[in-house]
Amino acid sequence: MSADVQKRIAGEAAAEFVEAGMVVGLGTGSTAAWFVKALAARKLDIRGVPTSEATANLARELGIPLAALDDVRSIDLTVDGADEVGPGLSLIKGGGAALLREKLVWEASKRCVVIADAAKKVDALGKFPLPIEVVRFGHVHTGHRLADIAAEFDLLPPRLRMADRGIVVTDGGNVIYDLPSGVIAEPAALGAALKTVTGVVDHGLFLDLADEALIGTDQGVVKLVP
Ligand code: 5RP
């Protein structure tokens, strides 16, 4: 079974969790897109809160009514992908540069379900470089401060994320530094240290946020809890 099929079956399984009347957080990325498609196919009376402009556009195309985060008091259920799913459902997110809006939506949600293909499941976080969202003003200086923190944790310096057309800019107008690590031995301590830097808006460590995971495997969808 290809990774894409694993993503699809995980997304379809998560869509079954949605009930009429819910406010639903819509994640970002190729796995979350399968969820959005499966949700649209159910034609339920729901409102979606998108975590990126890309997801908002997809949901609009598929006819899902949308609400902004500030238009709702809380979110019943958020379904989103991840770059890594580690012990206790600790996650690395932000490969799609949407980590800030994703974390804001997750934190406003009563229940968060992460969906992923089997390759995303890891014994320790860190093979995927950790995305860090940084304000654009003075970002080179912020990058130097991040390098100092990386050194304290025996990690390599972060790299500014680039695309073919130049620096990657997030929906919020910020830039992304990716921190290569190999293994993040102390995710909570690293996350706390990163948040002490003024130019850092947030990072892609999602700790104690996921309530369950649906992992698409060759044997079907496997449910994990923290
Ligand atoms: C976007 C994310 C995505 O959920 C993550 O990158 C996984 O993407 P995909 O489902 O395409 O593998 O965090 O910021």
py3Dmol code that shows the C-alpha trace and the ligand (Angstrom):
import py3Dmol

protein = """\
ATOM      1  CA  MET A   1       0.000   0.000   0.000  1.00  0.00           C
ATOM      2  CA  SER A   2       1.481   3.366  -0.947  1.00  0.00           C
ATOM      3  CA  ALA A   3       1.949   6.154   1.585  1.00  0.00           C
ATOM      4  CA  ASP A   4      -0.755   8.101  -0.206  1.00  0.00           C
ATOM      5  CA  VAL A   5      -3.276   5.282   0.217  1.00  0.00           C
ATOM      6  CA  GLN A   6      -2.323   5.035   3.895  1.00  0.00           C
ATOM      7  CA  LYS A   7      -2.953   8.777   4.219  1.00  0.00           C
ATOM      8  CA  ARG A   8      -6.304   8.410   2.471  1.00  0.00           C
ATOM      9  CA  ILE A   9      -7.612   5.617   4.677  1.00  0.00           C
ATOM     10  CA  ALA A  10      -6.516   7.493   7.818  1.00  0.00           C
ATOM     11  CA  GLY A  11      -8.284  10.633   6.575  1.00  0.00           C
ATOM     12  CA  GLU A  12     -11.433   8.718   5.707  1.00  0.00           C
ATOM     13  CA  ALA A  13     -11.499   7.017   9.120  1.00  0.00           C
ATOM     14  CA  ALA A  14     -11.167  10.392  10.866  1.00  0.00           C
ATOM     15  CA  ALA A  15     -14.039  11.839   8.822  1.00  0.00           C
ATOM     16  CA  GLU A  16     -16.306   9.234  10.465  1.00  0.00           C
ATOM     17  CA  PHE A  17     -15.711  10.964  13.822  1.00  0.00           C
ATOM     18  CA  VAL A  18     -17.504  14.094  12.644  1.00  0.00           C
ATOM     19  CA  GLU A  19     -21.154  14.612  13.583  1.00  0.00           C
ATOM     20  CA  ALA A  20     -23.699  17.120  12.318  1.00  0.00           C
ATOM     21  CA  GLY A  21     -23.545  20.462  14.102  1.00  0.00           C
ATOM     22  CA  MET A  22     -19.858  20.235  14.953  1.00  0.00           C
ATOM     23  CA  VAL A  23     -17.225  22.913  14.526  1.00  0.00           C
ATOM     24  CA  VAL A  24     -14.292  21.081  12.968  1.00  0.00           C
ATOM     25  CA  GLY A  25     -10.657  22.159  12.763  1.00  0.00           C
ATOM     26  CA  LEU A  26      -9.270  21.396   9.327  1.00  0.00           C
ATOM     27  CA  GLY A  27      -5.562  20.577   9.269  1.00  0.00           C
ATOM     28  CA  THR A  28      -3.021  21.275   6.555  1.00  0.00           C
ATOM     29  CA  GLY A  29      -1.036  18.990   4.258  1.00  0.00           C
ATOM     30  CA  SER A  30      -1.634  16.048   1.971  1.00  0.00           C
ATOM     31  CA  THR A  31      -3.065  13.782   4.715  1.00  0.00           C
ATOM     32  CA  ALA A  32      -5.375  16.473   6.051  1.00  0.00           C
ATOM     33  CA  ALA A  33      -6.537  17.077   2.462  1.00  0.00           C
ATOM     34  CA  TRP A  34      -7.810  13.478   2.329  1.00  0.00           C
ATOM     35  CA  PHE A  35      -9.756  14.155   5.528  1.00  0.00           C
ATOM     36  CA  VAL A  36     -11.243  17.346   4.091  1.00  0.00           C
ATOM     37  CA  LYS A  37     -12.312  15.498   0.936  1.00  0.00           C
ATOM     38  CA  ALA A  38     -13.898  12.657   2.918  1.00  0.00           C
ATOM     39  CA  LEU A  39     -15.623  15.151   5.202  1.00  0.00           C
ATOM     40  CA  ALA A  40     -17.044  17.091   2.247  1.00  0.00           C
ATOM     41  CA  ALA A  41     -18.377  13.843   0.772  1.00  0.00           C
ATOM     42  CA  ARG A  42     -20.422  13.257   3.934  1.00  0.00           C
ATOM     43  CA  LYS A  43     -22.316  16.535   3.319  1.00  0.00           C
ATOM     44  CA  LEU A  44     -22.879  17.107   7.042  1.00  0.00           C
ATOM     45  CA  ASP A  45     -24.123  20.394   8.438  1.00  0.00           C
ATOM     46  CA  ILE A  46     -20.824  21.473  10.015  1.00  0.00           C
ATOM     47  CA  ARG A  47     -18.498  24.474  10.034  1.00  0.00           C
ATOM     48  CA  GLY A  48     -14.800  24.109   9.342  1.00  0.00           C
ATOM     49  CA  VAL A  49     -12.027  26.217  10.810  1.00  0.00           C
ATOM     50  CA  PRO A  50      -9.095  26.001   8.390  1.00  0.00           C
ATOM     51  CA  THR A  51      -5.467  26.058   9.553  1.00  0.00           C
ATOM     52  CA  SER A  52      -4.085  27.566   6.329  1.00  0.00           C
ATOM     53  CA  GLU A  53      -5.093  29.445   3.223  1.00  0.00           C
ATOM     54  CA  ALA A  54      -4.440  26.264   1.211  1.00  0.00           C
ATOM     55  CA  THR A  55      -6.903  24.279   3.315  1.00  0.00           C
ATOM     56  CA  ALA A  56      -9.428  27.134   3.235  1.00  0.00           C
ATOM     57  CA  ASN A  57      -9.267  27.126  -0.569  1.00  0.00           C
ATOM     58  CA  LEU A  58      -9.717  23.346  -0.749  1.00  0.00           C
ATOM     59  CA  ALA A  59     -12.641  23.407   1.688  1.00  0.00           C
ATOM     60  CA  ARG A  60     -14.318  26.238  -0.233  1.00  0.00           C
ATOM     61  CA  GLU A  61     -13.940  24.326  -3.518  1.00  0.00           C
ATOM     62  CA  LEU A  62     -15.605  21.323  -1.878  1.00  0.00           C
ATOM     63  CA  GLY A  63     -18.453  23.364  -0.413  1.00  0.00           C
ATOM     64  CA  ILE A  64     -17.559  23.129   3.293  1.00  0.00           C
ATOM     65  CA  PRO A  65     -18.861  26.213   5.161  1.00  0.00           C
ATOM     66  CA  LEU A  66     -15.988  27.944   6.937  1.00  0.00           C
ATOM     67  CA  ALA A  67     -15.586  29.993  10.082  1.00  0.00           C
ATOM     68  CA  ALA A  68     -12.562  31.928  11.313  1.00  0.00           C
ATOM     69  CA  LEU A  69     -11.071  30.857  14.630  1.00  0.00           C
ATOM     70  CA  ASP A  70     -12.274  34.079  16.226  1.00  0.00           C
ATOM     71  CA  ASP A  71     -15.843  33.416  15.027  1.00  0.00           C
ATOM     72  CA  VAL A  72     -16.203  30.319  17.227  1.00  0.00           C
ATOM     73  CA  ARG A  73     -16.023  29.898  20.999  1.00  0.00           C
ATOM     74  CA  SER A  74     -14.403  26.472  20.727  1.00  0.00           C
ATOM     75  CA  ILE A  75     -13.786  23.684  18.263  1.00  0.00           C
ATOM     76  CA  ASP A  76     -15.333  20.244  18.796  1.00  0.00           C
ATOM     77  CA  LEU A  77     -12.783  18.227  16.850  1.00  0.00           C
ATOM     78  CA  THR A  78      -9.610  18.992  14.915  1.00  0.00           C
ATOM     79  CA  VAL A  79      -8.067  16.523  12.484  1.00  0.00           C
ATOM     80  CA  ASP A  80      -4.586  17.206  11.151  1.00  0.00           C
ATOM     81  CA  GLY A  81      -1.500  15.474   9.814  1.00  0.00           C
ATOM     82  CA  ALA A  82       2.017  15.391  11.257  1.00  0.00           C
ATOM     83  CA  ASP A  83       5.586  15.036  10.097  1.00  0.00           C
ATOM     84  CA  GLU A  84       6.473  12.685  12.956  1.00  0.00           C
ATOM     85  CA  VAL A  85       4.401  10.853  15.560  1.00  0.00           C
ATOM     86  CA  GLY A  86       6.596   9.962  18.525  1.00  0.00           C
ATOM     87  CA  PRO A  87       6.212   8.484  22.020  1.00  0.00           C
ATOM     88  CA  GLY A  88       3.052   9.529  23.867  1.00  0.00           C
ATOM     89  CA  LEU A  89       1.757  11.068  20.642  1.00  0.00           C
ATOM     90  CA  SER A  90       4.380  13.787  20.784  1.00  0.00           C
ATOM     91  CA  LEU A  91       4.520  15.326  17.331  1.00  0.00           C
ATOM     92  CA  ILE A  92       6.644  17.322  14.951  1.00  0.00           C
ATOM     93  CA  LYS A  93       4.498  19.493  12.696  1.00  0.00           C
ATOM     94  CA  GLY A  94       5.097  22.414  10.366  1.00  0.00           C
ATOM     95  CA  GLY A  95       6.502  20.697   7.299  1.00  0.00           C
ATOM     96  CA  GLY A  96       3.802  22.572   5.398  1.00  0.00           C
ATOM     97  CA  ALA A  97       4.721  25.870   7.126  1.00  0.00           C
ATOM     98  CA  ALA A  98       1.330  26.064   8.860  1.00  0.00           C
ATOM     99  CA  LEU A  99       2.404  25.243  12.420  1.00  0.00           C
ATOM    100  CA  LEU A 100       1.301  28.516  14.035  1.00  0.00           C
ATOM    101  CA  ARG A 101      -2.299  28.459  12.801  1.00  0.00           C
ATOM    102  CA  GLU A 102      -2.376  24.714  13.387  1.00  0.00           C
ATOM    103  CA  LYS A 103      -1.295  25.073  17.013  1.00  0.00           C
ATOM    104  CA  LEU A 104      -3.775  27.902  17.622  1.00  0.00           C
ATOM    105  CA  VAL A 105      -6.600  25.754  16.252  1.00  0.00           C
ATOM    106  CA  TRP A 106      -5.444  22.624  18.124  1.00  0.00           C
ATOM    107  CA  GLU A 107      -5.288  24.512  21.417  1.00  0.00           C
ATOM    108  CA  ALA A 108      -8.854  25.763  20.910  1.00  0.00           C
ATOM    109  CA  SER A 109     -10.109  22.217  20.283  1.00  0.00           C
ATOM    110  CA  LYS A 110     -11.841  19.822  22.654  1.00  0.00           C
ATOM    111  CA  ARG A 111     -10.447  16.811  20.817  1.00  0.00           C
ATOM    112  CA  CYS A 112      -7.457  16.544  18.466  1.00  0.00           C
ATOM    113  CA  VAL A 113      -6.920  13.593  16.152  1.00  0.00           C
ATOM    114  CA  VAL A 114      -3.679  13.217  14.237  1.00  0.00           C
ATOM    115  CA  ILE A 115      -3.738  11.242  10.994  1.00  0.00           C
ATOM    116  CA  ALA A 116      -0.649   9.888   9.261  1.00  0.00           C
ATOM    117  CA  ASP A 117       0.855   7.194   7.087  1.00  0.00           C
ATOM    118  CA  ALA A 118       2.913   4.470   8.785  1.00  0.00           C
ATOM    119  CA  ALA A 119       6.287   6.046   7.970  1.00  0.00           C
ATOM    120  CA  LYS A 120       5.504   8.987  10.255  1.00  0.00           C
ATOM    121  CA  LYS A 121       5.524   6.779  13.368  1.00  0.00           C
ATOM    122  CA  VAL A 122       8.946   7.043  15.069  1.00  0.00           C
ATOM    123  CA  ASP A 123      10.552   5.848  18.307  1.00  0.00           C
ATOM    124  CA  ALA A 124      12.070   9.281  18.963  1.00  0.00           C
ATOM    125  CA  LEU A 125      11.329  12.673  17.453  1.00  0.00           C
ATOM    126  CA  GLY A 126      13.990  14.447  15.438  1.00  0.00           C
ATOM    127  CA  LYS A 127      14.750  12.789  12.145  1.00  0.00           C
ATOM    128  CA  PHE A 128      12.452  15.361  10.530  1.00  0.00           C
ATOM    129  CA  PRO A 129      14.026  18.826  10.990  1.00  0.00           C
ATOM    130  CA  LEU A 130      12.029  20.792  13.566  1.00  0.00           C
ATOM    131  CA  PRO A 131      10.266  23.800  11.978  1.00  0.00           C
ATOM    132  CA  ILE A 132      10.436  27.057  13.943  1.00  0.00           C
ATOM    133  CA  GLU A 133       8.307  30.050  12.878  1.00  0.00           C
ATOM    134  CA  VAL A 134      10.200  33.330  13.241  1.00  0.00           C
ATOM    135  CA  VAL A 135       9.112  36.945  12.646  1.00  0.00           C
ATOM    136  CA  ARG A 136      10.650  38.367   9.527  1.00  0.00           C
ATOM    137  CA  PHE A 137      12.125  41.483  11.136  1.00  0.00           C
ATOM    138  CA  GLY A 138      15.653  40.648  12.268  1.00  0.00           C
ATOM    139  CA  HIS A 139      15.230  36.974  11.458  1.00  0.00           C
ATOM    140  CA  VAL A 140      18.951  36.508  10.755  1.00  0.00           C
ATOM    141  CA  HIS A 141      19.720  37.631  14.308  1.00  0.00           C
ATOM    142  CA  THR A 142      16.992  35.367  15.642  1.00  0.00           C
ATOM    143  CA  GLY A 143      18.589  32.566  13.629  1.00  0.00           C
ATOM    144  CA  HIS A 144      21.903  33.190  15.439  1.00  0.00           C
ATOM    145  CA  ARG A 145      20.131  32.950  18.801  1.00  0.00           C
ATOM    146  CA  LEU A 146      18.491  29.722  17.683  1.00  0.00           C
ATOM    147  CA  ALA A 147      21.910  28.361  16.718  1.00  0.00           C
ATOM    148  CA  ASP A 148      23.126  29.100  20.271  1.00  0.00           C
ATOM    149  CA  ILE A 149      20.191  27.167  21.717  1.00  0.00           C
ATOM    150  CA  ALA A 150      20.773  24.332  19.272  1.00  0.00           C
ATOM    151  CA  ALA A 151      24.402  24.107  20.447  1.00  0.00           C
ATOM    152  CA  GLU A 152      23.233  23.887  24.084  1.00  0.00           C
ATOM    153  CA  PHE A 153      21.190  20.841  23.070  1.00  0.00           C
ATOM    154  CA  ASP A 154      24.053  19.362  20.971  1.00  0.00           C
ATOM    155  CA  LEU A 155      22.095  20.035  17.785  1.00  0.00           C
ATOM    156  CA  LEU A 156      23.193  21.522  14.467  1.00  0.00           C
ATOM    157  CA  PRO A 157      22.291  25.151  13.626  1.00  0.00           C
ATOM    158  CA  PRO A 158      18.876  25.786  12.039  1.00  0.00           C
ATOM    159  CA  ARG A 159      18.507  26.578   8.336  1.00  0.00           C
ATOM    160  CA  LEU A 160      16.247  29.220   6.812  1.00  0.00           C
ATOM    161  CA  ARG A 161      13.622  27.443   4.698  1.00  0.00           C
ATOM    162  CA  MET A 162      13.875  28.299   1.019  1.00  0.00           C
ATOM    163  CA  ALA A 163      11.729  27.396  -1.979  1.00  0.00           C
ATOM    164  CA  ASP A 164      12.367  27.780  -5.697  1.00  0.00           C
ATOM    165  CA  ARG A 165      11.013  31.322  -5.581  1.00  0.00           C
ATOM    166  CA  GLY A 166      13.009  32.460  -2.528  1.00  0.00           C
ATOM    167  CA  ILE A 167      12.421  32.513   1.204  1.00  0.00           C
ATOM    168  CA  VAL A 168       9.341  30.583   2.353  1.00  0.00           C
ATOM    169  CA  VAL A 169       6.847  32.997   3.953  1.00  0.00           C
ATOM    170  CA  THR A 170       4.002  31.624   6.073  1.00  0.00           C
ATOM    171  CA  ASP A 171       0.345  32.642   5.880  1.00  0.00           C
ATOM    172  CA  GLY A 172       1.093  34.929   8.833  1.00  0.00           C
ATOM    173  CA  GLY A 173       3.973  36.648   7.013  1.00  0.00           C
ATOM    174  CA  ASN A 174       6.729  34.953   9.016  1.00  0.00           C
ATOM    175  CA  VAL A 175       9.681  32.794   7.964  1.00  0.00           C
ATOM    176  CA  ILE A 176      10.630  29.252   8.948  1.00  0.00           C
ATOM    177  CA  TYR A 177      13.937  27.975  10.328  1.00  0.00           C
ATOM    178  CA  ASP A 178      14.326  24.189  10.265  1.00  0.00           C
ATOM    179  CA  LEU A 179      16.393  22.659  13.047  1.00  0.00           C
ATOM    180  CA  PRO A 180      18.064  19.387  12.027  1.00  0.00           C
ATOM    181  CA  SER A 181      18.575  17.185  15.010  1.00  0.00           C
ATOM    182  CA  GLY A 182      18.568  13.450  14.460  1.00  0.00           C
ATOM    183  CA  VAL A 183      17.121  12.797  17.893  1.00  0.00           C
ATOM    184  CA  ILE A 184      15.465  15.319  20.194  1.00  0.00           C
ATOM    185  CA  ALA A 185      16.319  13.871  23.615  1.00  0.00           C
ATOM    186  CA  GLU A 186      14.339  16.446  25.614  1.00  0.00           C
ATOM    187  CA  PRO A 187      11.460  17.795  23.486  1.00  0.00           C
ATOM    188  CA  ALA A 188       9.780  19.743  26.305  1.00  0.00           C
ATOM    189  CA  ALA A 189      13.026  21.428  27.378  1.00  0.00           C
ATOM    190  CA  LEU A 190      13.927  22.269  23.779  1.00  0.00           C
ATOM    191  CA  GLY A 191      10.459  23.682  23.117  1.00  0.00           C
ATOM    192  CA  ALA A 192      10.610  25.829  26.248  1.00  0.00           C
ATOM    193  CA  ALA A 193      14.074  27.136  25.339  1.00  0.00           C
ATOM    194  CA  LEU A 194      12.981  28.057  21.825  1.00  0.00           C
ATOM    195  CA  LYS A 195      10.033  30.024  23.200  1.00  0.00           C
ATOM    196  CA  THR A 196      12.390  32.263  25.213  1.00  0.00           C
ATOM    197  CA  VAL A 197      13.693  33.845  21.993  1.00  0.00           C
ATOM    198  CA  THR A 198      11.789  37.049  21.218  1.00  0.00           C
ATOM    199  CA  GLY A 199      11.703  36.553  17.461  1.00  0.00           C
ATOM    200  CA  VAL A 200      10.278  33.044  17.738  1.00  0.00           C
ATOM    201  CA  VAL A 201       6.533  32.919  17.199  1.00  0.00           C
ATOM    202  CA  ASP A 202       6.245  29.174  17.821  1.00  0.00           C
ATOM    203  CA  HIS A 203       7.797  25.815  16.994  1.00  0.00           C
ATOM    204  CA  GLY A 204       6.540  22.563  15.547  1.00  0.00           C
ATOM    205  CA  LEU A 205       6.721  20.473  18.722  1.00  0.00           C
ATOM    206  CA  PHE A 206       3.136  19.518  19.580  1.00  0.00           C
ATOM    207  CA  LEU A 207       3.390  17.922  23.019  1.00  0.00           C
ATOM    208  CA  ASP A 208       0.402  16.715  25.068  1.00  0.00           C
ATOM    209  CA  LEU A 209      -1.995  18.015  22.419  1.00  0.00           C
ATOM    210  CA  ALA A 210      -3.053  14.936  20.435  1.00  0.00           C
ATOM    211  CA  ASP A 211      -5.836  12.855  21.990  1.00  0.00           C
ATOM    212  CA  GLU A 212      -5.473  10.018  19.514  1.00  0.00           C
ATOM    213  CA  ALA A 213      -3.767   9.058  16.284  1.00  0.00           C
ATOM    214  CA  LEU A 214      -5.102   7.169  13.302  1.00  0.00           C
ATOM    215  CA  ILE A 215      -2.196   5.611  11.423  1.00  0.00           C
ATOM    216  CA  GLY A 216      -2.773   4.190   7.968  1.00  0.00           C
ATOM    217  CA  THR A 217      -0.888   0.907   7.618  1.00  0.00           C
ATOM    218  CA  ASP A 218      -0.850  -1.977   5.146  1.00  0.00           C
ATOM    219  CA  GLN A 219      -3.106  -3.820   7.613  1.00  0.00           C
ATOM    220  CA  GLY A 220      -5.623  -0.965   7.811  1.00  0.00           C
ATOM    221  CA  VAL A 221      -6.046   1.968  10.179  1.00  0.00           C
ATOM    222  CA  VAL A 222      -4.457   1.562  13.599  1.00  0.00           C
ATOM    223  CA  LYS A 223      -5.639   3.745  16.472  1.00  0.00           C
ATOM    224  CA  LEU A 224      -3.073   4.980  19.014  1.00  0.00           C
ATOM    225  CA  VAL A 225      -3.620   6.856  22.258  1.00  0.00           C
ATOM    226  CA  PRO A 226      -0.986   8.721  24.320  1.00  0.00           C
TER     227      PRO A 226
END
"""
ligand_1 = """\
14
5RP
C 1.723 21.340 7.927
C 1.847 20.111 8.725
C 1.443 18.827 8.071
O 0.437 18.251 8.836
C 2.624 17.925 7.988
O 3.645 18.588 7.278
C 2.273 16.593 7.320
O 2.037 16.805 5.964
P 1.596 15.613 5.007
O 0.276 15.153 5.482
O 1.538 16.257 3.642
O 2.647 14.546 5.087
O 2.256 20.110 9.861
O 2.288 22.451 8.578
"""
view = py3Dmol.view(width=600, height=400)
view.addModel(protein, "pdb")
view.setStyle({"model": 0}, {"cartoon": {"style": "trace"}})
view.addModel(ligand_1, "xyz")
view.setStyle({"model": 1}, {"stick": {}})
view.zoomTo()
view.show()
